[in-house]
Amino acid sequence: MIGEMTNPDPDPNQNSSQRNLRIAQTWHRLSPNARGMLLMAVFACLVALLHVIVRRLSQELHPMEIAFFRTIIPLVILVPMLMRQGEGWWRTTRPGLQFIRGILGGAAMVTWFYSLSMIPVGDATALSFSVVIFTSLGAVFFLREKMGPRRWMAVLIGLIGTLIILRPGTEAMQLGALVALASSVCWSATLLVVKVLTRTESGMTIVFYSSMYFTMFAAVPAYYYWIWPTPEQLALLILMGLMALVAHLAMARAMKEAEATAIMPVDFTRLLWAAAAGYLWFGEFPDFWTWAGGAVVFASTIYITYRESQIKPVAPKPTIPSEQAG
């Protein structure tokens, strides 16, 4: 009909922009701690699923080849991002310490991947909570930090929880569990080195050198054990690298948004995700002692984190998760 007005079709781009705006407004209405807890939940879920993928791939590929893909994919993505930071992002005043950090971090990652090839993901995840305990001990003996009697008690309780998981002298104790524990020790040493590096180096510089050295250290043994991955394996390897990068960014943002004491309890959901995914994919489920020991270790790490926040409220927050965390 002449003169009849017709309503134009809604612009899909405009609808998408409005929807994104509403999501952003909802996100910013949340408290900083709430945002940090949600980001930490994303981190915990991604890391648990990543570890399940590693265990799946380790049944067919060597852990060194898996480690190489784990490092090269984030590095390829990170370098262009770092280059946008301007000149000087790669310069370091502590090249020797960066190299030591690379060796320790590489050892932590490789031993972690080996442990995932030998024991259930849930058991390895429970043992990974001991990193905070070993880091506290290392800070006392190597960085000359002081630790009060209550933190010493928390460390002792955490070590008891670790023994509950390991159960030395029983059939439950496996080589894979000891390798996972060795990974925790290596990563705690890495965190101590990072703690020293952060006095003079930027976070971007530390991330670049760690990724570069990890890739270099994994490349030679990966070449020796190389097996060309199938399309399915290659897809999982790429997915693993992307998940590791996103998990790292989520944790870094969570630590920036919220207080450590608010988000650390959410990290325990890593064990829940790992147990659920391990059961669905491999039919593996942690036994009672693993849950009990993991809870004891995690409770001690929560208390240590709380004491750190009370004693050093202005200390910089760590933003580089362990290889056990991705």
C-alpha positions in Angstrom: 0.0 0.0 0.0 1.3 3.4 -1.1 2.6 5.4 1.9 2.6 2.5 4.3 5.7 2.6 6.4 7.6 -0.6 7.0 9.9 -1.2 10.0 13.4 -1.8 8.9 15.0 -5.1 10.0 17.0 -4.7 13.2 20.7 -4.3 12.6 22.5 -7.4 14.0 25.7 -5.5 14.6 23.8 -3.0 16.7 22.1 -5.8 18.7 25.4 -7.4 19.3 27.0 -4.1 20.5 24.1 -3.6 22.9 24.4 -7.1 24.2 28.1 -6.7 24.8 27.5 -3.4 26.5 25.0 -5.0 28.9 27.5 -7.8 29.7 30.2 -5.2 30.3 28.0 -3.2 32.6 26.9 -6.3 34.5 30.6 -7.3 34.9 31.7 -3.9 36.2 28.8 -3.8 38.7 30.3 -6.8 40.5 32.7 -6.2 43.3 36.5 -6.6 42.5 36.6 -9.8 44.7 33.6 -11.3 42.9 35.2 -10.6 39.5 38.4 -12.1 40.8 36.7 -15.3 42.1 34.9 -15.8 38.7 38.2 -15.4 36.8 39.8 -17.8 39.2 37.0 -20.3 38.6 37.7 -20.0 34.9 41.4 -20.6 35.5 40.7 -23.7 37.7 38.4 -25.2 35.1 40.7 -24.6 32.2 43.8 -25.9 34.0 42.0 -29.1 35.1 40.8 -29.8 31.6 44.2 -29.0 30.2 45.8 -31.6 32.5 43.2 -34.2 31.4 44.2 -33.5 27.8 47.9 -33.9 28.7 47.1 -37.3 30.3 45.1 -38.3 27.2 48.0 -37.3 24.8 50.7 -38.8 27.0 49.3 -42.3 26.3 50.4 -41.9 22.6 53.0 -39.0 22.5 56.1 -38.5 24.6 55.7 -35.9 27.4 58.6 -33.9 25.9 56.8 -33.5 22.6 53.6 -32.4 24.5 55.7 -29.9 26.6 57.1 -28.5 23.4 53.6 -27.7 22.0 52.6 -26.4 25.4 55.3 -23.8 25.2 55.6 -22.9 21.5 51.9 -22.1 20.9 51.6 -19.5 23.7 55.0 -18.1 22.7 53.8 -17.6 19.1 50.8 -15.7 20.4 52.7 -13.8 23.1 55.5 -12.3 21.0 53.3 -10.1 18.8 51.4 -9.0 22.0 54.7 -8.1 23.7 56.0 -6.2 20.6 53.1 -3.8 21.0 54.5 -2.8 24.4 57.1 -0.7 22.6 60.9 -1.0 22.6 62.8 -2.6 25.5 60.2 -5.2 26.5 62.8 -7.9 25.9 65.7 -6.2 27.8 66.7 -7.7 31.1 69.2 -6.7 33.7 69.4 -10.2 35.2 70.1 -12.6 32.2 71.7 -15.2 34.4 68.7 -15.3 36.8 66.3 -15.5 33.8 68.2 -18.5 32.6 68.1 -20.2 36.0 64.4 -19.5 36.1 64.0 -21.1 32.7 65.8 -24.3 33.8 63.8 -24.6 37.0 60.5 -23.8 35.3 61.3 -26.3 32.5 62.1 -29.0 35.0 58.8 -28.3 36.8 56.8 -28.5 33.6 58.5 -31.7 32.3 58.2 -33.5 35.6 54.6 -32.4 35.9 53.8 -33.8 32.5 55.6 -37.1 33.3 53.5 -37.4 36.5 50.3 -36.9 34.5 51.3 -39.8 32.3 51.7 -42.1 35.4 49.0 -41.2 37.9 45.4 -39.9 37.8 44.9 -36.2 37.3 43.0 -35.8 40.6 45.9 -37.3 42.6 48.5 -35.1 40.8 46.3 -32.0 41.4 46.0 -32.7 45.1 49.8 -32.9 45.4 50.2 -29.7 43.4 48.7 -27.7 46.2 52.0 -28.3 48.1 53.7 -25.6 46.0 52.8 -22.9 48.5 54.2 -24.9 51.4 57.6 -25.5 49.7 57.7 -21.9 48.6 57.3 -20.7 52.2 60.1 -23.0 53.3 62.3 -21.8 50.5 61.7 -18.2 51.4 62.9 -18.8 54.9 66.0 -20.7 54.0 67.1 -18.9 50.8 65.6 -15.4 50.9 66.0 -15.1 54.7 62.4 -14.2 55.3 61.0 -14.6 58.7 58.1 -16.9 59.5 56.1 -16.8 62.7 55.1 -19.9 64.8 51.6 -20.0 63.3 52.8 -20.1 59.7 55.4 -22.8 60.8 52.4 -24.8 62.1 50.5 -24.3 58.9 53.5 -25.5 56.9 53.8 -28.6 59.2 50.1 -29.4 58.7 50.5 -29.0 55.0 53.4 -31.5 55.0 51.3 -33.9 57.0 48.6 -33.6 54.4 51.1 -34.3 51.7 52.1 -37.5 53.5 48.5 -38.5 53.7 48.2 -38.3 49.9 51.6 -40.1 49.4 51.1 -42.8 52.2 54.7 -43.9 52.2 55.3 -47.5 52.9 52.0 -48.6 51.3 51.0 -49.8 47.9 49.3 -46.5 47.2 52.7 -44.7 47.0 53.7 -44.6 43.3 56.6 -43.2 41.3 54.2 -40.8 39.6 53.3 -39.3 42.9 56.9 -38.7 43.8 57.5 -37.1 40.4 54.5 -34.8 41.0 56.0 -33.8 44.3 59.4 -33.2 42.6 57.5 -30.9 40.2 56.1 -28.9 43.2 59.6 -28.5 44.6 60.9 -27.3 41.3 58.1 -24.9 40.8 58.5 -23.5 44.3 62.1 -22.8 43.5 61.0 -21.1 40.3 58.6 -18.8 42.2 61.4 -17.8 44.6 63.5 -16.8 41.6 60.6 -14.9 40.1 60.2 -13.1 43.5 63.8 -11.8 43.1 63.3 -11.0 39.4 60.2 -8.8 40.1 62.4 -6.4 42.0 64.0 -5.2 38.7 62.2 -6.9 35.8 58.7 -6.3 34.4 56.1 -9.1 34.3 56.2 -9.0 30.5 59.9 -9.5 30.4 59.7 -12.5 32.8 56.9 -14.1 30.7 58.9 -13.7 27.5 62.1 -15.2 28.8 60.3 -18.1 30.6 58.4 -19.0 27.4 61.5 -18.7 25.3 63.6 -20.9 27.5 60.9 -23.4 28.0 60.5 -23.8 24.3 64.3 -24.0 23.8 64.7 -26.7 26.5 61.8 -28.8 25.2 62.8 -28.5 21.5 65.8 -30.9 21.4 64.3 -33.8 23.4 61.0 -33.3 21.6 62.9 -33.7 18.3 64.5 -36.9 19.6 61.1 -38.4 20.7 59.1 -36.8 17.9 56.1 -38.6 16.5 54.0 -36.8 13.9 50.7 -36.2 15.6 47.4 -37.2 13.9 44.9 -34.5 13.1 43.0 -35.3 16.3 46.2 -35.1 18.4 47.3 -31.9 16.7 44.0 -30.3 17.4 44.3 -31.3 21.1 47.9 -30.0 21.3 46.8 -26.6 19.8 43.8 -26.5 22.2 46.1 -27.3 25.1 48.4 -24.4 24.2 45.5 -22.0 23.8 43.9 -23.1 27.1 47.2 -22.6 28.9 47.5 -19.1 27.6 43.9 -18.1 28.5 44.2 -19.7 31.9 47.4 -17.7 32.5 45.7 -14.5 31.5 42.6 -15.3 33.7 44.7 -15.9 36.7 46.8 -12.8 36.2 43.7 -10.7 35.9 42.1 -12.4 39.0 45.2 -11.6 41.0 45.0 -8.0 39.8 41.3 -7.6 40.5 40.9 -9.2 43.9 42.6 -10.0 47.2 44.6 -13.2 47.3 42.6 -14.4 50.3 39.4 -14.0 48.4 40.4 -16.0 45.3 42.6 -18.7 46.7 39.8 -20.8 48.1 38.4 -21.0 44.5 41.6 -22.7 43.4 40.5 -25.8 45.3 37.9 -26.3 42.6 40.8 -27.5 40.4 40.6 -30.8 42.3 36.8 -31.0 41.7 37.2 -30.3 38.0 40.1 -32.7 37.7 38.3 -35.5 39.6 35.1 -35.0 37.4 37.0 -34.8 34.1 39.3 -37.7 35.0 36.3 -39.9 35.9 34.4 -39.1 32.7 37.4 -39.5 30.4 39.4 -42.3 32.1 37.2 -43.7 34.8 39.6 -42.6 37.4 38.5 -41.0 40.7 40.6 -39.9 43.7 40.2 -42.1 46.8 39.3 -40.9 50.3 42.9 -40.3 51.4 43.6 -38.2 48.4 40.6 -36.0 49.1 41.5 -35.8 52.8 45.1 -35.1 52.2 44.3 -32.6 49.5 41.9 -30.7 51.8 44.5 -30.6 54.6 47.2 -29.3 52.2 44.9 -26.7 50.7 43.7 -25.5 54.1 47.3 -24.9 55.1 48.0 -23.0 51.9 44.9 -20.8 52.6 46.1 -19.9 56.0 49.7 -19.2 54.7 48.1 -16.9 52.1 46.0 -15.2 54.7 49.1 -14.6 56.9 51.0 -13.3 53.9 48.2 -10.8 53.3 48.2 -9.6 56.9 52.0 -9.3 57.2 52.7 -7.9 53.7 49.5 -6.1 52.6 51.4 -4.0 50.0 53.6 -6.8 48.6 53.2 -7.3 44.8 50.9 -10.1 43.8 52.3 -13.0 41.8 50.9 -13.2 38.3 52.7 -16.1 36.9 51.1 -19.5 37.6 53.0 -22.7 37.9 53.3 -25.2 35.2 51.2 -27.4 37.4 48.6 -24.7 36.9 48.8 -24.7 33.2 
